[in-house]
Amino acid sequence: MIAAQAKLVYHLNKYYNEKCQARKAAIAKTIREVCKVVSDVLKEVEVQEPRFISSLNEMDNRYEGLEVISPTEFEVVLYLNQMGVFNFVDDGSLPGCAVLKLSDGRKRSMSLWVDKCSYRDVVKMVADTSEVKLRIRDRYVVQITPAFKCTGIWPRSAAHWPLPHIPWPGPNRVAEVKAEGFNLLSKECHSLAGKQSSAESDAWVLQFAEAENRLQMGGCRKKCLSILKTLRDRHLELPGQPLNNYHMKTLVSYECEKHPRESDWDESCLGDRLNGILLQLISCLQCRRCPHYFLPNLDLFQGKPHSALENAAKQTWRLAREILTNPKSLEKL
């Protein structure tokens, strides 16, 4: 048993050092290319809209304020200066969202920004969406999302966290995460899909990127997530787009709860943790429900076609079985 575990860990580490690192390097190269263009657009934005603070800062070879959705799709968060009175209602009536009334008017149109940037020949606005999406060189899509940073406060709809009977992540880390706070993003809210609501134009999406990153520090957590993302990009990019990297990140958080001891995330446990997450993913796909880690009333599979989720469950099962029964197969995956 131990020999089999060690063999799986050996092949997972090999996969990480070869495939995952190659993926990271390719994405880093794309990000540098994309950020040159986006930075130029954002300079124009700041001239026209003094409320915006560009958050695209390079630190330790990564850009703060940029989320990788897939190797060709990115989101840049553009923070707003808090001007005027800031009231948000987070009563759970719109899962995943808070209603934010701005004293200086509604969300502004942003399509004007692109026209004046020096890269305008390689940037196009993506039509048919209420969000600001730029297509760069016909290869990459970058969504630019206005946001408010809410540090030092914690949303009421996540007040149940952490669960009292679970020892992870411990009081010190909980305090850090809650101090980190959350973001309110001005983007389409899935819980409003198909509903006409007077709150719709004021609904902002709750986002916990920094809190989640902080929780997933230490042990083999980051390595585990990196392997899951690479497997997703290579084998689970499926019709109907049932799975994205955020589903993987969410399932790592749940696995941390199930295995609260630091020793459970030792390098030697990498195979067990990865296997546990893949099995949990199959279960979520079969039940057609993947609850958000901090906001369990929000289903991350909402709006996904059932046939796409079923197909993803079958593909994930094939992948998990292959990795578990024949770890050497990772060389080809």
FILO-705437 format. One record per residue (C-alpha): x, y, z; residue in one letter; residue number from 1. Coordinates in nm, 4 decimals. Example, Ala and Ser with C-alpha at 12.3 -4.5 7.8 and 13.67 -1.06 7.14 Angstrom:
// residues 2
+----------+----------+----------+------+-----+
|       c1 |       c2 |       c3 | type | seq |
+----------+----------+----------+------+-----+
|   1.2300 |  -0.4500 |   0.7800 |    A |   1 |
|   1.3670 |  -0.1060 |   0.7140 |    S |   2 |
+----------+----------+----------+------+-----+
// end
This chain:
// residues 333
+----------+----------+----------+------+-----+
|       c1 |       c2 |       c3 | type | seq |
+----------+----------+----------+------+-----+
|   0.0000 |   0.0000 |   0.0000 |    M |   1 |
|   0.2747 |   0.2427 |   0.1018 |    I |   2 |
|   0.4769 |   0.1460 |  -0.2072 |    A |   3 |
|   0.1731 |   0.2190 |  -0.4295 |    A |   4 |
|   0.1225 |   0.5584 |  -0.2579 |    Q |   5 |
|   0.4906 |   0.6441 |  -0.3020 |    A |   6 |
|   0.4742 |   0.5462 |  -0.6708 |    K |   7 |
|   0.1706 |   0.7740 |  -0.7265 |    L |   8 |
|   0.3418 |   1.0642 |  -0.5444 |    V |   9 |
|   0.6558 |   1.0124 |  -0.7553 |    Y |  10 |
|   0.4578 |   1.0326 |  -1.0820 |    H |  11 |
|   0.2507 |   1.3292 |  -0.9586 |    L |  12 |
|   0.5699 |   1.5191 |  -0.8731 |    N |  13 |
|   0.7106 |   1.4357 |  -1.2163 |    K |  14 |
|   0.3848 |   1.5597 |  -1.3722 |    Y |  15 |
|   0.4063 |   1.8777 |  -1.1628 |    Y |  16 |
|   0.7694 |   1.9450 |  -1.2579 |    N |  17 |
|   0.7097 |   1.8861 |  -1.6284 |    E |  18 |
|   0.3472 |   1.9587 |  -1.7277 |    K |  19 |
|   0.2378 |   2.1999 |  -1.4523 |    C |  20 |
|   0.5534 |   2.4100 |  -1.4696 |    Q |  21 |
|   0.5261 |   2.4264 |  -1.8497 |    A |  22 |
|   0.1639 |   2.5423 |  -1.8130 |    R |  23 |
|   0.2671 |   2.8065 |  -1.5578 |    K |  24 |
|   0.5479 |   2.9340 |  -1.7823 |    A |  25 |
|   0.3164 |   2.9562 |  -2.0860 |    A |  26 |
|   0.0491 |   3.1412 |  -1.8862 |    I |  27 |
|   0.3112 |   3.3775 |  -1.7367 |    A |  28 |
|   0.4269 |   3.4640 |  -2.0904 |    K |  29 |
|   0.0655 |   3.5283 |  -2.2003 |    T |  30 |
|   0.0007 |   3.7407 |  -1.8899 |    I |  31 |
|   0.3009 |   3.9633 |  -1.9661 |    R |  32 |
|   0.1716 |   4.0137 |  -2.3212 |    E |  33 |
|  -0.1874 |   4.0754 |  -2.2085 |    V |  34 |
|  -0.0875 |   4.3075 |  -1.9226 |    C |  35 |
|   0.1074 |   4.5389 |  -2.1572 |    K |  36 |
|  -0.2142 |   4.6022 |  -2.3500 |    V |  37 |
|  -0.4444 |   4.6139 |  -2.0468 |    V |  38 |
|  -0.2141 |   4.8541 |  -1.8584 |    S |  39 |
|  -0.2347 |   5.0901 |  -2.1540 |    D |  40 |
|  -0.6171 |   5.0723 |  -2.1566 |    V |  41 |
|  -0.6243 |   5.1303 |  -1.7791 |    L |  42 |
|  -0.4036 |   5.4417 |  -1.8052 |    K |  43 |
|  -0.6706 |   5.5877 |  -2.0331 |    E |  44 |
|  -0.9396 |   5.4800 |  -1.7859 |    V |  45 |
|  -0.7694 |   5.6600 |  -1.4975 |    E |  46 |
|  -0.7467 |   5.9799 |  -1.7006 |    V |  47 |
|  -1.1181 |   5.9690 |  -1.7851 |    Q |  48 |
|  -1.2461 |   5.8246 |  -1.4562 |    E |  49 |
|  -1.0639 |   5.9495 |  -1.1451 |    P |  50 |
|  -1.2655 |   5.7043 |  -0.9323 |    R |  51 |
|  -1.0584 |   5.4117 |  -1.0583 |    F |  52 |
|  -0.7342 |   5.2892 |  -0.9053 |    I |  53 |
|  -0.5407 |   5.0525 |  -1.1300 |    S |  54 |
|  -0.4574 |   4.7396 |  -0.9334 |    S |  55 |
|  -0.2463 |   4.5691 |  -1.1979 |    L |  56 |
|   0.0815 |   4.5629 |  -1.0071 |    N |  57 |
|   0.3587 |   4.3120 |  -1.0697 |    E |  58 |
|   0.4850 |   4.1484 |  -0.7513 |    M |  59 |
|   0.7097 |   3.8393 |  -0.7244 |    D |  60 |
|   0.6513 |   3.7533 |  -1.0909 |    N |  61 |
|   0.2735 |   3.7617 |  -1.0540 |    R |  62 |
|   0.0273 |   4.0380 |  -1.1240 |    Y |  63 |
|  -0.1950 |   4.1419 |  -0.8378 |    E |  64 |
|  -0.5502 |   4.2142 |  -0.9463 |    G |  65 |
|  -0.5417 |   3.9534 |  -1.2239 |    L |  66 |
|  -0.7195 |   3.6169 |  -1.2065 |    E |  67 |
|  -0.6482 |   3.3378 |  -1.4561 |    V |  68 |
|  -0.9797 |   3.1858 |  -1.5616 |    I |  69 |
|  -0.8219 |   2.9630 |  -1.8282 |    S |  70 |
|  -0.4987 |   2.9833 |  -2.0333 |    P |  71 |
|  -0.6708 |   3.2211 |  -2.2778 |    T |  72 |
|  -0.9165 |   3.3978 |  -2.0454 |    E |  73 |
|  -0.8352 |   3.6448 |  -1.7689 |    F |  74 |
|  -1.0076 |   3.8867 |  -1.5373 |    E |  75 |
|  -0.8596 |   4.2150 |  -1.4217 |    V |  76 |
|  -1.0144 |   4.3757 |  -1.1168 |    V |  77 |
|  -1.0236 |   4.7543 |  -1.1272 |    L |  78 |
|  -1.0792 |   4.9048 |  -0.7823 |    Y |  79 |
|  -1.2991 |   5.2075 |  -0.7358 |    L |  80 |
|  -1.2132 |   5.4858 |  -0.4986 |    N |  81 |
|  -1.4814 |   5.5021 |  -0.2347 |    Q |  82 |
|  -1.6488 |   5.8330 |  -0.3061 |    M |  83 |
|  -1.9655 |   5.9307 |  -0.1288 |    G |  84 |
|  -2.1760 |   5.7073 |   0.0939 |    V |  85 |
|  -2.1214 |   5.3341 |   0.0652 |    F |  86 |
|  -2.4105 |   5.1083 |   0.1692 |    N |  87 |
|  -2.4397 |   4.7439 |   0.0780 |    F |  88 |
|  -2.7160 |   4.5030 |   0.1707 |    V |  89 |
|  -2.6059 |   4.1439 |   0.2138 |    D |  90 |
|  -2.9207 |   3.9649 |   0.3325 |    D |  91 |
|  -2.8820 |   3.6426 |   0.1326 |    G |  92 |
|  -3.1789 |   3.7183 |  -0.0956 |    S |  93 |
|  -2.9426 |   3.7080 |  -0.3960 |    L |  94 |
|  -2.7022 |   3.4168 |  -0.3324 |    P |  95 |
|  -2.3458 |   3.5245 |  -0.4048 |    G |  96 |
|  -2.4370 |   3.8929 |  -0.4378 |    C |  97 |
|  -2.4824 |   4.2041 |  -0.2313 |    A |  98 |
|  -2.6983 |   4.4972 |  -0.3332 |    V |  99 |
|  -2.4881 |   4.8099 |  -0.3415 |    L | 100 |
|  -2.6403 |   5.1546 |  -0.3656 |    K | 101 |
|  -2.3866 |   5.4074 |  -0.4879 |    L | 102 |
|  -2.4446 |   5.7666 |  -0.3944 |    S | 103 |
|  -2.2734 |   5.8896 |  -0.7111 |    D | 104 |
|  -2.4927 |   5.7094 |  -0.9621 |    G | 105 |
|  -2.5074 |   5.3707 |  -1.1280 |    R | 106 |
|  -2.2322 |   5.1715 |  -1.2920 |    K | 107 |
|  -2.0861 |   5.3720 |  -1.5776 |    R | 108 |
|  -2.0476 |   5.2664 |  -1.9387 |    S | 109 |
|  -1.6908 |   5.1639 |  -2.0025 |    M | 110 |
|  -1.6694 |   5.0928 |  -2.3732 |    S | 111 |
|  -1.5343 |   5.4438 |  -2.4391 |    L | 112 |
|  -1.2006 |   5.3541 |  -2.2831 |    W | 113 |
|  -1.0692 |   5.1251 |  -2.5529 |    V | 114 |
|  -1.0971 |   5.3764 |  -2.8376 |    D | 115 |
|  -0.8121 |   5.5928 |  -2.7196 |    K | 116 |
|  -0.5496 |   5.3360 |  -2.6183 |    C | 117 |
|  -0.2373 |   5.2949 |  -2.8327 |    S | 118 |
|  -0.3064 |   4.9232 |  -2.8860 |    Y | 119 |
|  -0.6508 |   4.9820 |  -3.0353 |    R | 120 |
|  -0.5604 |   4.7898 |  -3.3535 |    D | 121 |
|  -0.5147 |   4.4657 |  -3.1537 |    V | 122 |
|  -0.8000 |   4.5179 |  -2.9041 |    V | 123 |
|  -1.1687 |   4.4690 |  -2.9727 |    K | 124 |
|  -1.4643 |   4.4970 |  -2.7385 |    M | 125 |
|  -1.6598 |   4.1696 |  -2.7115 |    V | 126 |
|  -2.0196 |   4.2434 |  -2.8091 |    A | 127 |
|  -2.3372 |   4.0777 |  -2.6681 |    D | 128 |
|  -2.2424 |   4.1191 |  -2.3050 |    T | 129 |
|  -2.3161 |   4.3791 |  -2.0402 |    S | 130 |
|  -1.9639 |   4.3264 |  -1.9041 |    E | 131 |
|  -1.6444 |   4.4842 |  -2.0338 |    V | 132 |
|  -1.4569 |   4.2129 |  -2.2221 |    K | 133 |
|  -1.1609 |   4.2830 |  -2.4470 |    L | 134 |
|  -1.0456 |   4.0431 |  -2.7166 |    R | 135 |
|  -0.6699 |   4.0853 |  -2.7619 |    I | 136 |
|  -0.5039 |   3.9764 |  -3.0878 |    R | 137 |
|  -0.8034 |   3.7464 |  -3.1457 |    D | 138 |
|  -0.6425 |   3.5011 |  -2.9042 |    R | 139 |
|  -0.7161 |   3.6138 |  -2.5495 |    Y | 140 |
|  -1.0191 |   3.7503 |  -2.3675 |    V | 141 |
|  -0.9760 |   3.9838 |  -2.0698 |    V | 142 |
|  -1.2708 |   4.0894 |  -1.8603 |    Q | 143 |
|  -1.2228 |   4.4226 |  -1.6830 |    I | 144 |
|  -1.4352 |   4.4300 |  -1.3698 |    T | 145 |
|  -1.4872 |   4.7369 |  -1.1488 |    P | 146 |
|  -1.4747 |   4.6453 |  -0.7804 |    A | 147 |
|  -1.4719 |   4.7715 |  -0.4243 |    F | 148 |
|  -1.2198 |   4.6264 |  -0.1788 |    K | 149 |
|  -1.3849 |   4.5601 |   0.1577 |    C | 150 |
|  -1.1064 |   4.4976 |   0.4085 |    T | 151 |
|  -1.1566 |   4.4444 |   0.7789 |    G | 152 |
|  -1.5229 |   4.3450 |   0.7397 |    I | 153 |
|  -1.6818 |   4.0088 |   0.6719 |    W | 154 |
|  -2.0108 |   3.9561 |   0.4842 |    P | 155 |
|  -2.3164 |   3.8427 |   0.6769 |    R | 156 |
|  -2.3878 |   3.5685 |   0.4212 |    S | 157 |
|  -2.0526 |   3.4062 |   0.5150 |    A | 158 |
|  -2.1002 |   3.4552 |   0.8913 |    A | 159 |
|  -2.1323 |   3.0762 |   0.9496 |    H | 160 |
|  -1.7638 |   3.0319 |   0.8549 |    W | 161 |
|  -1.5630 |   2.8704 |   1.0022 |    P | 162 |
|  -1.7867 |   2.5796 |   1.1047 |    L | 163 |
|  -1.7604 |   2.5384 |   1.4831 |    P | 164 |
|  -1.6881 |   2.1619 |   1.4846 |    H | 165 |
|  -1.4022 |   2.1776 |   1.2309 |    I | 166 |
|  -1.0518 |   2.2506 |   1.3688 |    P | 167 |
|  -0.9194 |   2.3916 |   1.0387 |    W | 168 |
|  -0.7925 |   2.6574 |   0.9707 |    P | 169 |
|  -0.7443 |   2.7572 |   1.3362 |    G | 170 |
|  -0.8188 |   3.0925 |   1.5075 |    P | 171 |
|  -0.5081 |   3.2822 |   1.3892 |    N | 172 |
|  -0.5602 |   3.2006 |   1.0213 |    R | 173 |
|  -0.9343 |   3.2747 |   1.0539 |    V | 174 |
|  -0.8508 |   3.6205 |   1.1940 |    A | 175 |
|  -0.6091 |   3.6838 |   0.9032 |    E | 176 |
|  -0.8650 |   3.5731 |   0.6430 |    V | 177 |
|  -1.1436 |   3.7860 |   0.7903 |    K | 178 |
|  -0.9126 |   4.0883 |   0.8097 |    A | 179 |
|  -0.8299 |   4.0314 |   0.4410 |    E | 180 |
|  -1.2023 |   4.0743 |   0.3745 |    G | 181 |
|  -1.3558 |   4.0384 |   0.0308 |    F | 182 |
|  -1.4282 |   4.2233 |  -0.2932 |    N | 183 |
|  -1.7553 |   4.3392 |  -0.4452 |    L | 184 |
|  -1.7409 |   4.2963 |  -0.8231 |    L | 185 |
|  -1.9604 |   4.4709 |  -1.0772 |    S | 186 |
|  -2.0415 |   4.1765 |  -1.3038 |    K | 187 |
|  -2.3300 |   3.9566 |  -1.4109 |    E | 188 |
|  -2.4767 |   3.7755 |  -1.1118 |    C | 189 |
|  -2.5658 |   3.4082 |  -1.1762 |    H | 190 |
|  -2.8400 |   3.4010 |  -0.9121 |    S | 191 |
|  -3.0228 |   3.6676 |  -1.1159 |    L | 192 |
|  -3.0152 |   3.4701 |  -1.4413 |    A | 193 |
|  -3.3593 |   3.4780 |  -1.5962 |    G | 194 |
|  -3.5055 |   3.7021 |  -1.3243 |    K | 195 |
|  -3.6036 |   4.0608 |  -1.3701 |    Q | 196 |
|  -3.5213 |   4.2340 |  -1.0483 |    S | 197 |
|  -3.5159 |   4.5976 |  -0.9523 |    S | 198 |
|  -3.2028 |   4.5123 |  -0.7545 |    A | 199 |
|  -3.0358 |   4.3712 |  -1.0633 |    E | 200 |
|  -2.8584 |   4.6869 |  -1.1691 |    S | 201 |
|  -2.7274 |   4.7299 |  -0.8131 |    D | 202 |
|  -2.6248 |   4.3654 |  -0.7521 |    A | 203 |
|  -2.2512 |   4.3186 |  -0.7018 |    W | 204 |
|  -2.0859 |   3.9781 |  -0.6817 |    V | 205 |
|  -1.9031 |   3.8782 |  -0.3600 |    L | 206 |
|  -1.5509 |   3.7535 |  -0.4298 |    Q | 207 |
|  -1.2987 |   3.6056 |  -0.1839 |    F | 208 |
|  -0.9866 |   3.5519 |  -0.3996 |    A | 209 |
|  -0.7305 |   3.6805 |  -0.1456 |    E | 210 |
|  -0.8974 |   3.4978 |   0.1457 |    A | 211 |
|  -0.8941 |   3.1716 |  -0.0522 |    E | 212 |
|  -0.5281 |   3.2158 |  -0.1494 |    N | 213 |
|  -0.4371 |   3.2720 |   0.2147 |    R | 214 |
|  -0.6247 |   2.9578 |   0.3218 |    L | 215 |
|  -0.4472 |   2.7416 |   0.0673 |    Q | 216 |
|  -0.0964 |   2.8247 |   0.1811 |    M | 217 |
|   0.1280 |   2.5556 |   0.3283 |    G | 218 |
|   0.1875 |   2.1850 |   0.2697 |    G | 219 |
|   0.1109 |   2.0463 |  -0.0766 |    C | 220 |
|  -0.2114 |   2.2479 |  -0.1194 |    R | 221 |
|  -0.0834 |   2.4773 |  -0.3959 |    K | 222 |
|   0.0854 |   2.1886 |  -0.5764 |    K | 223 |
|  -0.2365 |   1.9878 |  -0.5593 |    C | 224 |
|  -0.4339 |   2.2801 |  -0.7069 |    L | 225 |
|  -0.1749 |   2.3290 |  -0.9813 |    S | 226 |
|  -0.2052 |   1.9613 |  -1.0853 |    I | 227 |
|  -0.5867 |   1.9853 |  -1.0863 |    L | 228 |
|  -0.5787 |   2.2985 |  -1.3033 |    K | 229 |
|  -0.3392 |   2.1340 |  -1.5489 |    T | 230 |
|  -0.5555 |   1.8204 |  -1.5706 |    L | 231 |
|  -0.8606 |   2.0415 |  -1.6256 |    R | 232 |
|  -0.6955 |   2.2447 |  -1.9021 |    D | 233 |
|  -0.5733 |   1.9327 |  -2.0824 |    R | 234 |
|  -0.8682 |   1.6939 |  -2.0375 |    H | 235 |
|  -1.1770 |   1.8681 |  -1.8970 |    L | 236 |
|  -1.2159 |   2.1675 |  -2.1299 |    E | 237 |
|  -1.5495 |   2.0287 |  -2.2513 |    L | 238 |
|  -1.8548 |   2.1432 |  -2.4529 |    P | 239 |
|  -2.0834 |   2.3636 |  -2.2407 |    G | 240 |
|  -1.7798 |   2.4577 |  -2.0253 |    Q | 241 |
|  -1.8994 |   2.2717 |  -1.7146 |    P | 242 |
|  -1.5683 |   2.3071 |  -1.5258 |    L | 243 |
|  -1.3342 |   2.5971 |  -1.4636 |    N | 244 |
|  -1.0327 |   2.6467 |  -1.2400 |    N | 245 |
|  -1.2457 |   2.8052 |  -0.9676 |    Y | 246 |
|  -1.4317 |   2.4754 |  -0.9169 |    H | 247 |
|  -1.0927 |   2.3131 |  -0.8534 |    M | 248 |
|  -0.9910 |   2.5858 |  -0.6081 |    K | 249 |
|  -1.3227 |   2.5467 |  -0.4217 |    T | 250 |
|  -1.2807 |   2.1693 |  -0.3884 |    L | 251 |
|  -0.9287 |   2.2134 |  -0.2469 |    V | 252 |
|  -1.0809 |   2.4310 |   0.0309 |    S | 253 |
|  -1.3365 |   2.1593 |   0.1113 |    Y | 254 |
|  -1.0606 |   1.8956 |   0.1148 |    E | 255 |
|  -0.8724 |   2.1122 |   0.3687 |    C | 256 |
|  -1.1787 |   2.0944 |   0.5974 |    E | 257 |
|  -1.2054 |   1.7171 |   0.5578 |    K | 258 |
|  -0.8338 |   1.6785 |   0.6364 |    H | 259 |
|  -0.7645 |   1.9519 |   0.8914 |    P | 260 |
|  -0.4233 |   1.8387 |   1.0194 |    R | 261 |
|  -0.1115 |   1.9868 |   0.8585 |    E | 262 |
|   0.0339 |   1.6353 |   0.8396 |    S | 263 |
|  -0.2555 |   1.5462 |   0.6044 |    D | 264 |
|  -0.0994 |   1.7877 |   0.3537 |    W | 265 |
|   0.2518 |   1.6522 |   0.3748 |    D | 266 |
|   0.4138 |   1.5823 |   0.0344 |    E | 267 |
|   0.3695 |   1.2083 |   0.0951 |    S | 268 |
|  -0.0114 |   1.2579 |   0.1043 |    C | 269 |
|  -0.0328 |   1.4343 |  -0.2333 |    L | 270 |
|  -0.1802 |   1.1259 |  -0.4072 |    G | 271 |
|  -0.4473 |   1.0766 |  -0.1403 |    D | 272 |
|  -0.5521 |   1.4421 |  -0.1460 |    R | 273 |
|  -0.5702 |   1.4548 |  -0.5264 |    L | 274 |
|  -0.7693 |   1.1322 |  -0.5403 |    N | 275 |
|  -1.0097 |   1.2622 |  -0.2708 |    G | 276 |
|  -1.0708 |   1.5845 |  -0.4648 |    I | 277 |
|  -1.1311 |   1.4048 |  -0.7964 |    L | 278 |
|  -1.3850 |   1.1727 |  -0.6283 |    L | 279 |
|  -1.5559 |   1.4727 |  -0.4666 |    Q | 280 |
|  -1.5652 |   1.6442 |  -0.8061 |    L | 281 |
|  -1.7353 |   1.3382 |  -0.9609 |    I | 282 |
|  -1.9905 |   1.3387 |  -0.6763 |    S | 283 |
|  -2.0632 |   1.7124 |  -0.7279 |    C | 284 |
|  -2.1032 |   1.6637 |  -1.1043 |    L | 285 |
|  -2.3391 |   1.3689 |  -1.0545 |    Q | 286 |
|  -2.5484 |   1.5653 |  -0.7999 |    C | 287 |
|  -2.5259 |   1.8719 |  -1.0319 |    R | 288 |
|  -2.4323 |   2.0916 |  -0.7389 |    R | 289 |
|  -2.1050 |   2.2503 |  -0.6283 |    C | 290 |
|  -2.1568 |   2.4889 |  -0.3331 |    P | 291 |
|  -1.9306 |   2.7954 |  -0.3084 |    H | 292 |
|  -1.6910 |   2.7460 |  -0.0158 |    Y | 293 |
|  -1.7812 |   3.0619 |   0.1770 |    F | 294 |
|  -2.1377 |   3.0999 |   0.0424 |    L | 295 |
|  -2.2853 |   2.7471 |   0.0344 |    P | 296 |
|  -2.6250 |   2.8750 |  -0.0886 |    N | 297 |
|  -2.4528 |   2.9691 |  -0.4131 |    L | 298 |
|  -2.4280 |   2.6754 |  -0.6545 |    D | 299 |
|  -2.1247 |   2.7098 |  -0.8828 |    L | 300 |
|  -2.2896 |   2.4766 |  -1.1373 |    F | 301 |
|  -2.5960 |   2.6970 |  -1.1707 |    Q | 302 |
|  -2.6913 |   2.7457 |  -1.5349 |    G | 303 |
|  -2.4612 |   2.4667 |  -1.6616 |    K | 304 |
|  -2.6329 |   2.2223 |  -1.9026 |    P | 305 |
|  -2.7078 |   1.8870 |  -1.7338 |    H | 306 |
|  -2.5644 |   1.6963 |  -2.0306 |    S | 307 |
|  -2.2353 |   1.8896 |  -1.9943 |    A | 308 |
|  -2.2149 |   1.8035 |  -1.6211 |    L | 309 |
|  -2.2866 |   1.4334 |  -1.6944 |    E | 310 |
|  -2.0199 |   1.4276 |  -1.9628 |    N | 311 |
|  -1.7709 |   1.5955 |  -1.7250 |    A | 312 |
|  -1.8515 |   1.3354 |  -1.4536 |    A | 313 |
|  -1.7712 |   1.0516 |  -1.6990 |    K | 314 |
|  -1.4481 |   1.2172 |  -1.8164 |    Q | 315 |
|  -1.3358 |   1.2910 |  -1.4577 |    T | 316 |
|  -1.4103 |   0.9310 |  -1.3581 |    W | 317 |
|  -1.1957 |   0.8028 |  -1.6494 |    R | 318 |
|  -0.9166 |   1.0378 |  -1.5469 |    L | 319 |
|  -0.9303 |   0.9439 |  -1.1763 |    A | 320 |
|  -0.9385 |   0.5700 |  -1.2532 |    R | 321 |
|  -0.6452 |   0.6019 |  -1.4924 |    E | 322 |
|  -0.4318 |   0.7952 |  -1.2410 |    I | 323 |
|  -0.5150 |   0.5629 |  -0.9515 |    L | 324 |
|  -0.4757 |   0.2275 |  -1.1297 |    T | 325 |
|  -0.1802 |   0.3252 |  -1.3421 |    N | 326 |
|   0.0149 |   0.6268 |  -1.2075 |    P | 327 |
|   0.2639 |   0.5963 |  -1.4960 |    K | 328 |
|  -0.0201 |   0.7052 |  -1.7274 |    S | 329 |
|   0.0399 |   1.0614 |  -1.5985 |    L | 330 |
|   0.3296 |   1.0733 |  -1.8466 |    E | 331 |
|   0.0708 |   1.0779 |  -2.1270 |    K | 332 |
|  -0.2016 |   1.2835 |  -1.9555 |    L | 333 |
+----------+----------+----------+------+-----+
// end
